[in-house]
Amino acid sequence: MISRFSVAMTSDIAQHLTEHLRRADGQEDCCFVLWRPSTGASRTTALLTEVVLPQDGERIVHGTVDFTSAYFLRAAALAAEHGCGLGFIHAHPKGRGWQRLNGIDHAAEASFAAQTQVITGRPLVGLTFAAADAGFSARIWQQQAPRRYAPTEAESVRVVGGHLTITFNDRLLPVPAVTNRQLRTVSAWGQTTQENLARLHVGIVGCGSVGMLAVEALARTGIERLSLLDFDTVEEHNLDRLLHSTTRDVRLHRAKAHLAARTARRAATATNFRATPYELSVVEPAGFAAAADCDVIFSCVDRPWPRAVLNLLAYAHLIPVVDGGIAVDARGGRLRGAEWRAHIAAPGRACMECLGQYDPAHVQAERDGSLDDPAYITGLPADHPLRRKENVFVFSTSAAAAQLNQFITMATAPGGIADTGAHLYHLTTGTLERREDGCETGCPYDSMLRGLGDDAPVIVTRQHLAAEHIRAARDLAIHRWPLRIRRAVDDLLLRLQ
């Protein structure tokens, strides 16, 4: 039984639906859609993948709208043939924002919910289009008892592409309270935009130097829900780059994810703030599921395997991924140059593989454990990307700022522009390169894998031995009695601050 539910679609699907449902004569219209599931740790999302428009005589418009049984059976058969679920969407010509079912609409969808389940093997997804502002609302019909189906409302419907737009269900995700802690932030883009930003569920994968800066900025901006993924432990060599880390965190073997959660809670300006730490890698099944619960993900990792997993989440699961990275050339002990990237992986934009953020061959090498073998790394050329690990806090702040700018641009569309392309900044020349085209010809991510969700024919997660080793070492250290007492005292002092 699905308890938390949402819907996602690409901007192309949303545009297709808008063109059909927003009628010049102001009457209602309808059509069927096909959907595939994306299953997270606690939320299931229906990914709309295809619009099934009515043929002549299959629907009758007379102020309100009706459809024929032939139209339903044709759409249901198509869904079954493709292994998809079936959705039905109708328009409210004067509606704005989230729309709830009236009695007539409820009875109409309930009348074919059971038949949909039988034909497709998946529940009926009902949607409403608010034509006045192009907002979407949704529900999923689930069996409550023999021959009785009832709708479970979605939390939100997101449209992903150049511009990220989300219609929120105010009953399940209430409008955040206005506080004096966000006056300057709200003055930049207005209360309505702030309400939408705050309700985004944002994931940060990698709570290192760049990730921790992103955590701080998002919490201060008023984002209400953060999921923080990192399996690593704070170590002494992190202290010159890891925001808010201290020698005490090193001595107490703090997990970076928990340090990030502590940082976020201290910085948060939202009244109802939640920061959930996960001592996991996104390449592990549980980490992947936690990331799949998010509306947007920040990729703050420097390894190829997690980037490949996040690339799949961006296109197959329609979760925009804000990615970036730093490359420092310090050969011979001298700074020769540095550059940092920032871009968003999402349908219609270039994916991380096409941007050269990872090499598929290195993904397999990391899965096999080769990238954790010092001999393997030593054997690579001196200027190989996997060997260029030098970084300083100054560069981390620049990289984090670039990613945050990409996120805000995508979500707020300043001046009506939401996609400014992929950015590459060169320190030595002070120049910025932009790439505004999409994926390379033949790239599977933005074509064959788009919107497949759980049905994507690739397995990207598995056991991560390096993550397990680090967690085991940390668990062994913190279960010694002297350290357990010191951690308990430290936790108490932090709570009292």
Secondary structure, 3 states (H helix, E strand, C coil): CCCCEEEEEEHHHHHHHHHHHCCCCCCCCEEEEEEEEEECCCCEEEEEEEEECCCCCCEEECCCEEECHHHHHHHHHHHHHHCCEEEEEEEECCCCCCCCCCHHHHHHHHHHHHHHHHHHCCCCEEEEEECCCCEEEEEEEEEEECCEEEEEECCEEEEECCCCEEEECCCCCCCCCCCHHHHHHHHHHCHHHHHHHHCCEEEEECCCHHHHHHHHHHHHHCCCEEEEECCCECCHHHCCCCCCCCHHHHHCCCEHHHHHHHHHHHHCCCCCCEEEEECCCCCCHHHHHHHHCCCEEEECCCCHHHHHHHHHHHHHCCCCEEEEEEEEECHHHCCCEEEEEEEEECCCCCCCCCCCCCCHHHHHHHHCCHHHCHHHHHCCCCCCHHHCCCCCHHHHHHHHHHHHHHHHHHHHCHHHCCCCCEEEEECCCCEEEEECCCCCCCCCCCCCCCCCHHHCCCCCCCCCHHHHHHHHHHHHHHCCHHHHHHHHHHHHHHHHC
